Amino acid sequence: MARGLTAVIEKWGRWYVAYVEEIPGVNTQGRTLAEARRNLKEALQFVVEENRRIADKMRSPAARRALETKRGNNPKKKHCNIPL
């Protein structure tokens, strides 16, 4: 199921400040609009991956093994591909 996220990019002086409305902590800046977009995509990927890592640590060992099997035993697999 595809989900839409709202990327907000505002110009503040010489900088572009960017954040994702729906996910706290996904914010960044850039000197150009393109740099702000790239940085925002990277910040979003980092937050999603880190949240998954934290959630995985909280699961029981049996639940972790089941999830790894479902994911194909590839913990570095990218699960997030959201174009900005």
VENNOR-V569261 format. One record per helix or strand of 3 or more residues. SS is the DSSP state (h for helix, s for strand). FROM is the first residue (numbers start at 1). LEN is the number of residues. If there is no record, write none. Layout:
{{SS | FROM | LEN} {SS | FROM | LEN}}
This chain:
{{s | 7 | 6} {s | 15 | 6} {s | 27 | 4} {h | 33 | 26} {h | 61 | 11}}
